[in-house]
Amino acid sequence: MTRTLFGTDGIRGKTNVHPMTSMTTMLVGQAAALHFKRGSHRHRVVIGKDTRLSGYMLENALTSGFLSCGMDVILVGPVPTPGVAMLTTSLRADFGVMISASHNPYEDNGIKFFGPDGYKLSDAIELEIEARMETDMAPELAKSADLGRARRLDDAIGRYTEFVKRTFPKGMTLDGLKIVIDCANGAAYKVAPEVLWELGAEIITIGVEPNGKNINDGCGSTATEAMQQAVLKHKADIGIALDGDADRVLISDEKGQLVDGDQLMGMIAADRHRQGLLTGGAVVATVMSNMGLEKFLKGEGLGLTRTQVGDRYVVDEMRKSGCNVGGEQSGHIVLSEYSTTGDGLVAALQVLAVLVQSDKPASAICRQFDPFPQLLQNIRFSGVSPMDSDEVKKATVAAEQRLQGSGRLLIRKSGTEPLIRVMAEAEDEALVKDVVGELADLIEQVVQKS
């Protein structure tokens, strides 16, 4: 049996279309509750969400499913995804749930689960939850007297704020720094500006007026132009852009130049290595990370371990290898001494700590290496995946042969959207453009034929 609901980062889709309907969401809640109900203690689950309009509907559907199984619900409202992971462990909950579609537009939404240890669920557990949904769960539901209760945790933001501030070096402040912070009108719209201000920074805010429909809309880590322009306009020292659920971050230096996750991982890892704080002798990243990062780390005497796309796969490898720095080019940065998942705000504070200690401008410390020319093109499809086409398979083999020895090719189906992603990188930029352009055109033709 293969997973049909869960993708690379939980369940995700368009609201009110399967699987993101109230009915399916309630069933997911029941199946998850029954999976995690073990022992005779009073069970509890933490539910957080971002600022999407559909969050109200899905929150109620999940709550109904959990309560029907005799599980108490702790509602924490809009809070970053890593905040849910932290609260799950600190409240000794049996598991946690984040309602979010991360960087997707407001029309989409999703469900991410965390186990009692604060880590995202394994493929095997997700498969068990899906399998349970195919069974008759009625006999396992709670009796009338054993139904769960729901309550709101009013100080959830305060708890997470203090947790994040404790990750910043003791005795250090952000006094004298002017920072642009873009919260994507998402889950961190309250906590991120508050943390930076309390640490001493002068802040300019973007994306802090959510209305249920403007999350990630022209702002945040997937649309950084506003943040970059604000850095230049206000002559800020640095800019920070989070995504809708604040588990990823991108940076702008004082010149308005964008810094991606690869550069941030390189900077944080090199700084920790010099301080003797890096563990595992390597950084864990995905197949999407630039070959320039690999070359840079090698020069620092460090390795790069690659995983499939998805920060939970990065975390799994970090736990196996003992590495404490990992992440994705997109800005998921995982620092295992602080968090069990990607945390955009915590990662930003580590960058700011290096900035303060170096007494240099962001442009001098954030760009650690020259990336290899890399091109990514997305092709939207519906129905059968074009990856199954013989034409595409043959063209892929031919493209890989063209890049052999000088670069690499990656073609994959997105785990969060109906997209085929074609990525190539090599030192020869013209070759990269040719390879990606030809493959993307062919895949587009196959999609149109189907």
C-alpha positions in Angstrom: 0.0 0.0 0.0 1.3 3.5 -0.9 0.3 6.8 0.7 -2.4 8.7 -1.2 -3.2 11.5 1.2 0.2 12.4 2.7 2.9 14.0 0.5 6.4 15.3 1.4 5.0 17.6 4.1 1.7 16.3 5.4 -1.6 16.5 3.6 -2.2 19.5 1.3 -4.6 20.6 -1.3 -7.3 23.1 -2.3 -9.8 23.9 0.4 -13.2 22.2 0.1 -11.8 19.8 -2.5 -10.7 16.3 -1.4 -8.7 15.7 0.7 -9.0 19.2 2.3 -12.7 18.9 3.1 -14.3 19.0 6.6 -15.4 15.4 6.4 -12.0 14.0 5.3 -10.3 16.2 7.9 -12.5 14.9 10.7 -11.7 11.3 9.6 -8.0 12.1 9.5 -8.4 13.5 13.1 -10.1 10.3 14.3 -7.6 8.0 12.6 -4.6 10.0 14.1 -6.2 10.1 17.6 -6.8 6.4 17.6 -3.2 5.8 16.5 -1.8 7.9 19.3 -4.2 6.8 22.1 -2.1 4.4 24.1 -2.3 3.8 27.8 -4.9 4.9 30.3 -3.8 8.5 30.9 -5.9 11.5 29.8 -4.8 12.1 26.2 -4.2 15.5 24.7 -3.4 17.0 21.3 -2.1 20.5 20.4 -3.7 22.3 17.4 -2.0 25.3 15.8 -2.7 27.1 12.5 -1.6 29.9 10.2 -3.9 32.8 9.2 -5.8 31.3 6.3 -9.6 31.8 6.2 -10.1 28.0 5.9 -8.2 27.5 9.2 -11.4 28.0 11.1 -13.2 25.3 9.3 -10.4 22.7 9.4 -9.6 23.5 13.1 -13.2 22.7 14.0 -13.2 19.5 11.9 -10.0 18.2 13.5 -11.3 19.2 17.0 -14.5 17.2 16.4 -12.6 14.2 15.3 -10.2 14.3 18.3 -13.0 14.9 20.8 -15.0 12.0 19.4 -12.1 9.7 20.3 -11.9 10.9 23.8 -8.9 13.1 23.3 -8.6 16.6 24.9 -7.7 19.4 22.5 -5.5 22.4 23.3 -6.1 25.2 20.7 -3.2 27.6 20.4 -4.4 29.7 17.4 -2.0 31.3 14.8 1.5 30.2 15.7 4.5 29.1 13.6 4.8 25.4 12.7 8.0 25.0 14.9 6.0 26.5 17.7 3.5 23.6 17.5 6.4 21.2 17.6 7.8 22.9 20.7 4.5 23.2 22.5 3.7 19.5 21.8 6.7 18.4 23.8 6.5 21.2 26.5 2.8 20.4 27.2 3.5 16.6 27.2 0.9 16.2 24.5 0.4 12.9 22.7 0.9 14.6 19.4 0.5 18.0 17.7 -1.1 19.3 14.5 -0.4 22.3 12.4 -3.0 23.5 9.9 -1.1 25.2 7.1 -0.2 25.0 3.5 3.1 26.7 4.2 4.1 28.9 1.2 1.0 28.1 -0.9 -1.7 30.7 -1.7 -4.6 31.1 0.7 -6.9 28.9 -1.4 -4.9 25.9 -0.3 -4.5 24.4 3.2 -2.8 21.4 4.8 -2.3 19.3 7.9 1.1 18.6 9.4 1.4 16.1 12.3 4.1 16.0 15.0 4.6 13.0 17.3 5.0 13.3 21.1 8.7 13.9 20.6 8.1 17.0 18.4 9.3 15.3 15.2 7.2 15.0 12.0 5.7 11.5 11.5 7.5 8.9 9.5 6.2 7.5 6.2 5.2 4.3 8.0 3.1 6.1 10.6 1.4 8.2 7.9 0.6 5.0 6.0 -0.9 3.5 9.2 -3.2 6.5 9.6 -4.3 6.3 6.0 -5.0 2.6 6.4 -7.0 3.2 9.6 -9.2 5.7 7.7 -10.3 2.8 5.4 -11.7 0.8 8.3 -14.9 1.2 10.4 -13.7 3.4 13.2 -17.1 3.7 14.9 -16.6 0.8 17.4 -13.4 2.6 18.6 -15.0 6.0 19.3 -15.4 7.2 22.9 -18.5 6.6 24.9 -20.6 9.6 25.7 -19.1 10.0 29.2 -15.6 9.8 27.8 -15.6 12.5 25.1 -12.7 14.9 25.1 -12.7 18.5 26.1 -11.3 21.5 24.2 -9.7 24.6 25.6 -7.6 27.6 24.3 -4.1 28.2 25.5 -3.9 32.0 25.8 -0.2 32.3 26.3 1.0 30.1 23.4 2.7 33.0 21.6 4.4 34.1 24.8 5.8 30.7 25.4 7.1 30.4 21.9 8.6 34.0 22.1 10.6 33.2 25.1 11.8 29.9 23.6 13.0 31.7 20.5 14.8 34.4 22.4 16.7 31.8 24.5 18.3 30.5 21.2 20.1 33.9 20.8 23.5 34.1 22.5 23.3 35.1 26.2 24.3 38.7 26.8 24.1 39.6 23.1 21.6 42.2 21.8 20.5 43.6 18.4 21.0 47.1 19.6 21.9 49.4 16.7 20.6 47.1 14.0 17.8 48.1 11.6 16.0 45.1 10.4 13.2 44.6 7.8 11.0 41.7 8.8 8.4 40.3 6.3 6.0 37.9 8.0 4.1 36.9 4.8 0.8 37.9 6.6 1.2 34.5 8.1 1.6 32.6 11.4 4.6 34.7 12.7 2.9 38.1 12.2 2.9 38.7 15.9 5.8 36.8 17.3 8.6 37.7 14.8 8.5 41.5 15.2 8.1 41.1 18.9 11.2 38.9 19.3 13.4 41.2 17.2 12.2 44.3 19.0 12.6 42.8 22.4 16.2 41.8 21.5 16.9 45.5 20.8 16.5 45.9 17.0 14.8 48.8 15.2 12.3 47.0 12.9 10.4 47.8 9.7 7.5 45.4 9.3 5.9 43.9 6.1 3.1 41.3 5.9 1.8 41.8 9.5 -1.9 42.5 8.6 -3.5 39.1 7.8 -7.1 39.1 6.6 -7.5 35.4 5.8 -6.8 35.8 2.1 -3.4 37.7 1.8 -1.0 35.1 3.2 2.0 34.8 0.9 0.4 37.3 -1.4 3.2 39.4 -2.8 5.2 39.0 0.4 7.2 36.4 2.4 10.0 34.1 1.3 8.3 33.2 -2.0 8.0 36.9 -3.0 10.9 38.7 -1.5 11.0 41.8 -3.7 9.1 44.0 -1.2 11.4 43.0 1.5 14.5 43.7 -0.6 13.2 47.1 -1.7 12.3 48.0 1.9 15.9 47.2 2.9 17.2 49.7 0.4 14.5 52.3 1.1 15.1 52.3 4.8 18.9 51.7 4.6 18.4 48.7 6.8 21.3 46.4 7.9 19.5 43.2 6.9 16.1 41.9 5.7 14.3 38.7 6.9 11.5 37.0 4.9 9.5 34.2 6.5 6.9 32.0 4.7 3.3 31.5 5.7 3.9 29.1 8.6 7.4 30.5 9.4 9.3 27.3 9.1 11.5 28.8 6.3 13.5 32.0 5.9 15.4 33.9 3.3 17.6 36.9 3.9 18.5 40.1 2.1 21.8 41.8 2.8 22.1 45.6 3.1 22.5 45.9 -0.7 19.2 44.3 -1.3 20.8 41.0 -2.6 18.9 37.8 -1.8 20.6 35.1 0.3 19.1 31.6 -0.1 19.1 28.6 2.3 22.3 27.1 0.8 24.2 30.2 1.7 22.7 30.4 5.2 23.5 26.7 5.9 27.1 27.3 4.7 27.5 30.4 6.9 26.0 28.8 10.0 27.9 25.6 9.6 31.2 27.3 9.0 30.7 29.6 12.0 29.8 26.6 14.3 32.8 24.6 12.9 35.2 27.4 13.8 33.7 27.5 17.3 33.9 23.7 17.7 30.1 23.5 17.9 29.4 21.7 14.6 28.6 18.0 15.1 28.7 15.1 12.6 31.4 16.7 10.4 28.9 17.6 7.7 25.7 19.5 6.7 22.6 17.6 5.7 20.7 19.1 2.7 18.5 17.8 -0.1 19.1 16.9 -3.7 18.1 20.5 -4.6 21.1 22.2 -2.9 23.7 23.8 -5.1 26.9 22.1 -6.0 28.6 25.3 -4.9 27.6 24.6 -1.3 29.2 21.1 -1.5 32.4 22.6 -2.9 32.5 25.3 -0.2 32.0 22.8 2.6 34.7 20.6 1.2 37.1 23.5 1.4 36.1 23.9 5.1 36.9 20.2 5.7 33.2 19.3 5.9 30.9 17.0 4.0 27.5 17.4 2.5 25.0 14.6 2.8 22.0 14.8 0.5 18.4 13.5 1.1 15.2 13.5 -0.9 13.2 16.8 -0.8 11.4 17.5 2.4 12.7 18.8 5.7 11.6 15.8 7.6 13.9 13.6 5.5 16.7 16.1 6.3 15.8 15.7 10.0 15.8 11.9 9.8 19.3 11.9 8.4 20.5 14.4 10.9 19.3 12.2 13.7 21.1 9.2 12.2 24.4 10.9 11.5 24.5 13.2 14.5 24.7 16.4 12.4 23.3 19.5 14.0 23.0 21.7 10.9 20.8 20.9 7.9 18.1 22.2 5.7 16.9 23.1 2.2 17.8 25.7 -0.4 14.3 27.1 -0.1 15.1 28.3 3.4 14.1 25.4 5.7 17.0 25.5 8.2 17.1 22.9 10.9 19.3 23.4 14.0 18.8 20.3 16.1 20.2 21.8 19.3 17.2 24.1 19.3 14.3 22.5 17.3 13.0 19.3 15.9 12.0 20.9 12.6 12.7 23.9 10.4 12.4 27.2 12.2 12.7 30.4 10.2 12.9 32.7 13.1 15.5 30.7 15.1 17.6 30.4 11.9 17.4 34.2 11.4 18.6 34.8 14.9 21.7 32.6 14.3 22.5 34.6 11.2 22.0 37.8 13.2 24.3 36.5 15.9 27.1 36.0 13.3 26.4 39.5 12.0 26.8 41.1 15.4 29.9 39.1 16.3 31.6 39.8 13.0 31.0 43.6 13.1 30.8 43.4 9.3 28.0 44.2 6.9 25.6 41.4 5.9 27.0 41.4 2.3 30.4 40.5 3.7 29.3 37.4 5.7 26.2 36.0 4.1 27.6 35.1 0.7 29.9 32.2 1.4 30.4 30.8 -2.1 29.6 31.4 -5.8 26.8 29.0 -6.7 27.0 26.9 -9.8 24.5 28.1 -12.5 21.3 26.4 -11.6 17.9 26.5 -13.4 14.6 25.2 -12.1 11.4 25.1 -14.2 8.0 24.0 -13.1 5.4 22.4 -15.4 1.8 22.1 -14.1 -0.2 19.0 -15.0 -3.4 17.3 -14.2 -4.3 13.6 -14.3 -1.5 11.1 -15.2 2.0 12.2 -14.4 4.0 12.9 -17.6 7.0 11.3 -15.9 5.5 7.9 -17.0 5.9 8.8 -20.7 8.5 6.9 -22.7 9.3 10.1 -24.5 10.2 11.8 -21.2 12.2 8.9 -20.0 14.3 8.7 -23.1 14.9 12.5 -23.1 15.9 12.4 -19.5 18.5 9.7 -20.2 19.9 11.8 -23.1 20.0 15.0 -20.9 21.8 13.2 -18.1 24.5 12.0 -20.6 25.0 15.6 -21.8 25.7 16.7 -18.2 27.7 13.7 -17.2 30.9 14.7 -15.4 30.1 18.5 -15.4 26.8 18.8 -13.7 23.6 17.1 -12.6 19.9 16.8 -13.5 17.0 16.4 -11.2 13.4 15.8 -12.4 10.8 15.1 -9.8 7.1 15.4 -9.1 6.3 18.0 -6.4 5.0 16.5 -3.1 2.9 19.6 -2.4 1.5 20.8 -5.8 0.6 19.2 -9.2 3.9 20.2 -10.7 6.9 18.5 -12.4 10.1 20.2 -11.4 13.0 20.1 -13.8 16.3 21.3 -12.4 19.8 21.2 -13.8 23.1 22.7 -12.7 26.6 22.8 -14.1 29.5 25.3 -14.5 28.4 25.8 -18.1 25.3 28.1 -17.9 24.4 27.8 -21.6 24.3 24.0 -21.2 22.0 24.2 -18.2 19.6 26.5 -20.1 19.5 24.1 -23.1 19.0 21.0 -21.0 16.2 22.5 -18.9 14.5 24.3 -21.8 14.4 21.2 -24.0 13.1 18.9 -21.3 10.5 21.3 -20.0 9.2 21.9 -23.6 8.9 18.2 -24.1 7.1 17.6 -20.8 4.7 20.5 -21.7 3.9 18.8 -25.0 3.2 15.5 -23.3 0.9 17.2 -20.8 -1.0 18.9 -23.6 -1.5 15.6 -25.4 -2.8 13.8 -22.4 
